[in-house]
Amino acid sequence: MQATLNPASPARDSIRAPQPVARNIAVDAYRGWVMLLMMAEVLELARVAHAFPGNWFWAFLGYNQTHVEWAGCSLHDMIQPSFSFLVGVALPYSIASRLAKGGTFGKMWAHAIWRSFLLIALGIFLRSMYSPRTYFTFEDTLTQIGLGYPLLFLLGFCKPRWQWTALAAILTGYWLAWALYPVPGSGFNWQSVGVPANWQHFYPGFAAHWNKNANLGNAFDQWFLNLFPRSHPFVFNDGGYLTLSFIPTLGTMILGLVAGRWLRASAPRIPMQRLLIAGVIGVAAGLLLHFTGICPVVKRIWTPGWTLFSGGVCFLFTAAFSWVIDVKGYRKWAFPLVVIGVNSIAAYMIAHLFERFTFSSLRIHLGPNAFRIFGPGLEPLLLGAAVLLTYWIILHWMYKRKLFLKI
């Protein structure tokens, strides 16, 4: 590791090259699209779909705004991996910018540790809203990124082969740890760990190591989370989410780091072929692991299969945004997304802190039936659209005044 951090190394020299560190508009637009998907939860499309049974259009939209129960993927499931992937993409640009401003490794390392702490603390703070006491949990997007960020930062100074080696070691080691953990016996009481009696997603055979709430990750949380003060002892997470998922999430961020390195090294060209090949290989590898039973693709527990599959999709999304914006030159349409993408932390905070206030304010000042003009079935959609527009107006106001919330 010391050799890779040597200021005289080629990798370090390439980062220190006196070149302007320009923003990547395609990456900003991709990030804005991801944050828009997250904020758009206020549209409640699943609820609208329920009001129109048998309508394929609303059913399709409702499905893609809902997390799948276990294996598989919806568009909504791609929000967290995309956000994590983009943290990795941004890192080479961030390092180059700080070095160009005279930053030292020591100062940047201290900032990385501070950023990690703030992300974890912010995640816990937001998850504790409306709780009687601090709710210590580490499975949400911000805390997962915060837990893995220091190692990602160090890898940002390493040569490519060490980045790939770290990715392989993380995914292989994590898979092996789960594979060696014993599966429950035939008489196991699944309801005791929150698995419904009508659960239809049990895996037989070797894949049973990745069944819900009876796995290595849940065993770790039954020990780790109970070290913190709680209203009641932790036994399981209703959704199956886990603290240890930060380890394969780090794998997702490393894939983003690779993409960011490619994009910056090739600028102003777009490494389209590399992005597409990486995307296809990632999706194919994830599906191969899933259908062979070696490792299912499950976002909720962030299996190595999910890391590869979702990482592949992220490469393809990056390629798509880069092709439209940088290759074809269509940029004006992306402005609403860029407004969100350059202020992603602010967008995240607004969506979590202002939702109840905005909903209630619209109802108070416009009347309780203002959004029923097309019937009660579409009321959640219209009300949610008004809330979403309010969010964007706030972010646009911040954008015009160059107010960017950064950690």
NUBA-489786 format. One record per residue (C-alpha): x, y, z. Coordinates in steps of 0.02 Angstrom, whole numbers, always signed. Layout:
<recs>
rec x X	y Y	z Z
...
</recs>
This chain:
<recs>
rec x +0	y +0	z +0
rec x +142	y +120	z +38
rec x +211	y +103	z -138
rec x +45	y +154	z -212
rec x +38	y +309	z -101
rec x +213	y +366	z -152
rec x +201	y +544	z -221
rec x +321	y +494	z -359
rec x +215	y +350	z -423
rec x +141	y +362	z -599
rec x -36	y +351	z -533
rec x -4	y +498	z -416
rec x +80	y +598	z -553
rec x -67	y +573	z -669
rec x -184	y +639	z -535
rec x -70	y +788	z -501
rec x -62	y +836	z -685
rec x -104	y +1022	z -697
rec x -264	y +1000	z -793
rec x -429	y +1085	z -756
rec x -549	y +974	z -659
rec x -710	y +999	z -757
rec x -878	y +934	z -696
rec x -948	y +785	z -788
rec x -1124	y +841	z -835
rec x -1178	y +665	z -881
rec x -1131	y +603	z -708
rec x -1224	y +749	z -628
rec x -1377	y +708	z -733
rec x -1368	y +523	z -686
rec x -1355	y +570	z -502
rec x -1500	y +690	z -522
rec x -1606	y +555	z -602
rec x -1568	y +437	z -458
rec x -1614	y +568	z -329
rec x -1772	y +609	z -428
rec x -1823	y +426	z -417
rec x -1797	y +432	z -230
rec x -1893	y +595	z -206
rec x -2031	y +532	z -321
rec x -2087	y +408	z -189
rec x -2212	y +545	z -143
rec x -2307	y +502	z -304
rec x -2363	y +339	z -221
rec x -2380	y +249	z -387
rec x -2410	y +81	z -302
rec x -2560	y +156	z -214
rec x -2623	y +227	z -379
rec x -2602	y +56	z -460
rec x -2703	y -22	z -320
rec x -2844	y +100	z -361
rec x -2846	y +41	z -542
rec x -2837	y -150	z -534
rec x -2802	y -234	z -700
rec x -2726	y -78	z -778
rec x -2555	y -132	z -846
rec x -2488	y +46	z -858
rec x -2513	y +88	z -675
rec x -2462	y -88	z -624
rec x -2297	y -66	z -718
rec x -2263	y +103	z -637
rec x -2314	y +40	z -466
rec x -2199	y -111	z -479
rec x -2050	y -4	z -527
rec x -2078	y +113	z -379
rec x -2077	y -33	z -257
rec x -1935	y -142	z -193
rec x -1952	y -324	z -244
rec x -1989	y -439	z -98
rec x -1826	y -535	z -113
rec x -1737	y -590	z -272
rec x -1745	y -488	z -432
rec x -1742	y -304	z -472
rec x -1858	y -157	z -504
rec x -1807	y +19	z -554
rec x -1832	y +70	z -372
rec x -1705	y -60	z -319
rec x -1573	y +29	z -424
rec x -1579	y +191	z -323
rec x -1460	y +138	z -184
rec x -1332	y +47	z -293
rec x -1331	y +194	z -416
rec x -1303	y +318	z -275
rec x -1162	y +209	z -205
rec x -1087	y +183	z -378
rec x -1086	y +370	z -410
rec x -992	y +402	z -248
rec x -853	y +298	z -326
rec x -868	y +387	z -493
rec x -847	y +557	z -410
rec x -693	y +509	z -309
rec x -558	y +527	z -445
rec x -628	y +699	z -487
rec x -630	y +748	z -303
rec x -453	y +689	z -272
rec x -389	y +780	z -426
rec x -479	y +940	z -376
rec x -409	y +938	z -199
rec x -232	y +900	z -260
rec x -244	y +1043	z -386
rec x -288	y +1159	z -242
rec x -133	y +1106	z -146
rec x -212	y +972	z -37
rec x -103	y +842	z +47
rec x -141	y +660	z +75
rec x -148	y +685	z +263
rec x -277	y +823	z +253
rec x -381	y +728	z +126
rec x -375	y +570	z +233
rec x -435	y +669	z +384
rec x -576	y +740	z +279
rec x -622	y +564	z +219
rec x -636	y +503	z +399
rec x -739	y +656	z +446
rec x -852	y +630	z +295
rec x -875	y +448	z +342
rec x -926	y +496	z +519
rec x -1048	y +629	z +458
rec x -1132	y +510	z +335
rec x -1155	y +379	z +471
rec x -1219	y +507	z +596
rec x -1336	y +586	z +468
rec x -1407	y +417	z +421
rec x -1443	y +375	z +603
rec x -1518	y +547	z +632
rec x -1638	y +531	z +485
rec x -1689	y +355	z +534
rec x -1723	y +415	z +712
rec x -1853	y +544	z +660
rec x -2018	y +520	z +750
rec x -1938	y +387	z +862
rec x -1943	y +401	z +1053
rec x -1753	y +385	z +1060
rec x -1601	y +373	z +947
rec x -1627	y +227	z +829
rec x -1457	y +151	z +797
rec x -1465	y +68	z +627
rec x -1332	y +51	z +493
rec x -1422	y -23	z +343
rec x -1482	y +135	z +255
rec x -1395	y +217	z +107
rec x -1296	y +350	z +199
rec x -1228	y +240	z +338
rec x -1183	y +101	z +216
rec x -1082	y +224	z +111
rec x -1005	y +301	z +266
rec x -945	y +134	z +334
rec x -853	y +91	z +173
rec x -794	y +263	z +120
rec x -623	y +268	z +208
rec x -564	y +111	z +118
rec x -636	y +175	z -47
rec x -535	y +335	z -22
rec x -375	y +237	z +2
rec x -411	y +134	z -153
rec x -430	y +296	z -249
rec x -240	y +317	z -233
rec x -202	y +138	z -284
rec x -159	y +69	z -453
rec x -299	y -13	z -552
rec x -240	y -190	z -517
rec x -255	y -160	z -329
rec x -430	y -92	z -352
rec x -482	y -248	z -448
rec x -393	y -359	z -320
rec x -486	y -274	z -178
rec x -652	y -298	z -269
rec x -618	y -483	z -297
rec x -561	y -509	z -117
rec x -714	y -420	z -46
rec x -842	y -514	z -150
rec x -758	y -684	z -136
rec x -723	y -669	z +50
rec x -899	y -608	z +87
rec x -977	y -748	z -17
rec x -868	y -879	z +70
rec x -913	y -814	z +244
rec x -1099	y -833	z +205
rec x -1074	y -1001	z +122
rec x -986	y -1069	z +278
rec x -1119	y -1006	z +399
rec x -1237	y -1151	z +442
rec x -1415	y -1148	z +374
rec x -1562	y -1174	z +494
rec x -1623	y -1350	z +528
rec x -1786	y -1423	z +465
rec x -1881	y -1376	z +623
rec x -1828	y -1194	z +624
rec x -1964	y -1069	z +674
rec x -1957	y -943	z +532
rec x -2091	y -834	z +609
rec x -1974	y -803	z +757
rec x -1862	y -701	z +640
rec x -2002	y -610	z +553
rec x -2025	y -720	z +399
rec x -2212	y -732	z +358
rec x -2293	y -902	z +356
rec x -2341	y -877	z +173
rec x -2165	y -826	z +120
rec x -2133	y -888	z -57
rec x -1950	y -848	z -76
rec x -1862	y -988	z +18
rec x -1707	y -1056	z -68
rec x -1671	y -1243	z -61
rec x -1500	y -1324	z -62
rec x -1342	y -1220	z -62
rec x -1434	y -1057	z -98
rec x -1522	y -1075	z +72
rec x -1372	y -984	z +146
rec x -1455	y -825	z +78
rec x -1629	y -849	z +149
rec x -1710	y -705	z +242
rec x -1662	y -667	z +423
rec x -1578	y -834	z +455
rec x -1406	y -795	z +389
rec x -1235	y -730	z +438
rec x -1287	y -548	z +422
rec x -1437	y -563	z +538
rec x -1334	y -661	z +665
rec x -1206	y -519	z +665
rec x -1343	y -388	z +691
rec x -1420	y -486	z +835
rec x -1252	y -460	z +922
rec x -1196	y -291	z +854
rec x -1356	y -189	z +858
rec x -1395	y -245	z +1036
rec x -1235	y -162	z +1093
rec x -1327	y +4	z +1073
rec x -1469	y +67	z +1183
rec x -1635	y +10	z +1108
rec x -1819	y +17	z +1151
rec x -1823	y -172	z +1133
rec x -1692	y -304	z +1088
rec x -1652	y -321	z +905
rec x -1703	y -490	z +830
rec x -1729	y -453	z +646
rec x -1756	y -315	z +519
rec x -1929	y -324	z +440
rec x -1858	y -298	z +266
rec x -1709	y -413	z +292
rec x -1584	y -269	z +279
rec x -1414	y -290	z +363
rec x -1268	y -191	z +433
rec x -1140	y -304	z +349
rec x -1208	y -257	z +178
rec x -1086	y -111	z +184
rec x -950	y -235	z +134
rec x -1021	y -284	z -37
rec x -1086	y -105	z -54
rec x -904	y -55	z -49
rec x -885	y -171	z -199
rec x -1017	y -67	z -289
rec x -922	y +92	z -247
rec x -760	y +15	z -312
rec x -846	y -21	z -478
rec x -896	y +162	z -481
rec x -716	y +210	z -442
rec x -661	y +110	z -594
rec x -790	y +197	z -703
rec x -738	y +368	z -637
rec x -555	y +331	z -673
rec x -599	y +279	z -851
rec x -705	y +434	z -880
rec x -576	y +555	z -815
rec x -429	y +473	z -903
rec x -520	y +471	z -1070
rec x -593	y +647	z -1061
rec x -653	y +728	z -1169
rec x -683	y +561	z -1255
rec x -807	y +438	z -1180
rec x -742	y +261	z -1150
rec x -905	y +193	z -1218
rec x -839	y +22	z -1264
rec x -766	y -7	z -1091
rec x -925	y +51	z -1004
rec x -1036	y -60	z -1112
rec x -924	y -213	z -1096
rec x -912	y -191	z -907
rec x -1101	y -171	z -898
rec x -1138	y -328	z -997
rec x -1010	y -431	z -902
rec x -1077	y -372	z -733
rec x -1259	y -410	z -776
rec x -1214	y -579	z -853
rec x -1104	y -629	z -706
rec x -1239	y -585	z -581
rec x -1372	y -683	z -675
rec x -1255	y -831	z -695
rec x -1223	y -838	z -508
rec x -1410	y -822	z -476
rec x -1474	y -956	z -593
rec x -1338	y -1080	z -548
rec x -1384	y -1062	z -364
rec x -1208	y -1008	z -319
rec x -1264	y -837	z -257
rec x -1438	y -764	z -285
rec x -1465	y -585	z -339
rec x -1545	y -507	z -184
rec x -1533	y -320	z -155
rec x -1600	y -322	z +23
rec x -1448	y -418	z +86
rec x -1333	y -352	z -52
rec x -1266	y -520	z -107
rec x -1106	y -525	z -212
rec x -1220	y -578	z -355
rec x -1319	y -417	z -330
rec x -1158	y -315	z -325
rec x -1108	y -382	z -496
rec x -1281	y -371	z -573
rec x -1325	y -197	z -509
rec x -1148	y -135	z -543
rec x -1168	y -193	z -723
rec x -1332	y -97	z -736
rec x -1245	y +58	z -665
rec x -1110	y +46	z -799
rec x -1247	y +38	z -931
rec x -1338	y +188	z -856
rec x -1174	y +285	z -855
rec x -1146	y +239	z -1037
rec x -1323	y +291	z -1083
rec x -1313	y +462	z -1000
rec x -1139	y +491	z -1071
rec x -1194	y +444	z -1247
rec x -1346	y +558	z -1246
rec x -1262	y +708	z -1163
rec x -1080	y +699	z -1215
rec x -1081	y +600	z -1378
rec x -1243	y +663	z -1455
rec x -1233	y +833	z -1370
rec x -1412	y +837	z -1304
rec x -1388	y +936	z -1144
rec x -1533	y +1055	z -1119
rec x -1657	y +919	z -1072
rec x -1543	y +866	z -928
rec x -1546	y +1034	z -838
rec x -1687	y +987	z -716
rec x -1587	y +831	z -670
rec x -1423	y +926	z -652
rec x -1507	y +1047	z -531
rec x -1542	y +897	z -419
rec x -1381	y +802	z -454
rec x -1260	y +940	z -404
rec x -1350	y +955	z -236
rec x -1385	y +773	z -198
rec x -1360	y +784	z -9
rec x -1480	y +931	z -1
rec x -1605	y +833	z -106
rec x -1588	y +685	z +12
rec x -1616	y +796	z +164
rec x -1763	y +888	z +87
rec x -1850	y +725	z +42
rec x -1832	y +661	z +220
rec x -1860	y +819	z +320
rec x -1989	y +916	z +221
rec x -2111	y +780	z +165
rec x -2239	y +794	z +305
rec x -2227	y +983	z +312
rec x -2253	y +1002	z +123
rec x -2398	y +879	z +117
rec x -2489	y +964	z +261
rec x -2454	y +1139	z +196
rec x -2528	y +1100	z +24
rec x -2684	y +1026	z +103
rec x -2704	y +1173	z +223
rec x -2684	y +1311	z +96
rec x -2763	y +1228	z -58
rec x -2899	y +1133	z +31
rec x -2919	y +947	z +72
rec x -3001	y +907	z -96
rec x -2892	y +1012	z -211
rec x -2806	y +860	z -285
rec x -2964	y +757	z -316
rec x -3010	y +842	z -479
rec x -2979	y +679	z -575
rec x -3053	y +567	z -441
rec x -2986	y +490	z -279
rec x -2883	y +361	z -372
rec x -2764	y +492	z -444
rec x -2762	y +603	z -290
rec x -2597	y +531	z -222
rec x -2515	y +559	z -392
rec x -2569	y +741	z -407
rec x -2529	y +783	z -227
rec x -2361	y +696	z -241
rec x -2323	y +790	z -402
rec x -2354	y +955	z -313
rec x -2238	y +902	z -172
rec x -2105	y +847	z -297
rec x -2117	y +1013	z -388
rec x -2095	y +1103	z -223
rec x -1937	y +1004	z -189
rec x -1867	y +1049	z -360
rec x -1908	y +1234	z -340
rec x -1809	y +1236	z -178
rec x -1662	y +1150	z -261
rec x -1672	y +1268	z -411
rec x -1669	y +1416	z -293
rec x -1513	y +1344	z -212
rec x -1435	y +1310	z -382
rec x -1460	y +1489	z -442
rec x -1379	y +1556	z -284
rec x -1238	y +1428	z -290
rec x -1289	y +1353	z -123
rec x -1225	y +1175	z -124
rec x -1232	y +1063	z +29
rec x -1075	y +958	z +38
rec x -1002	y +839	z +165
</recs>
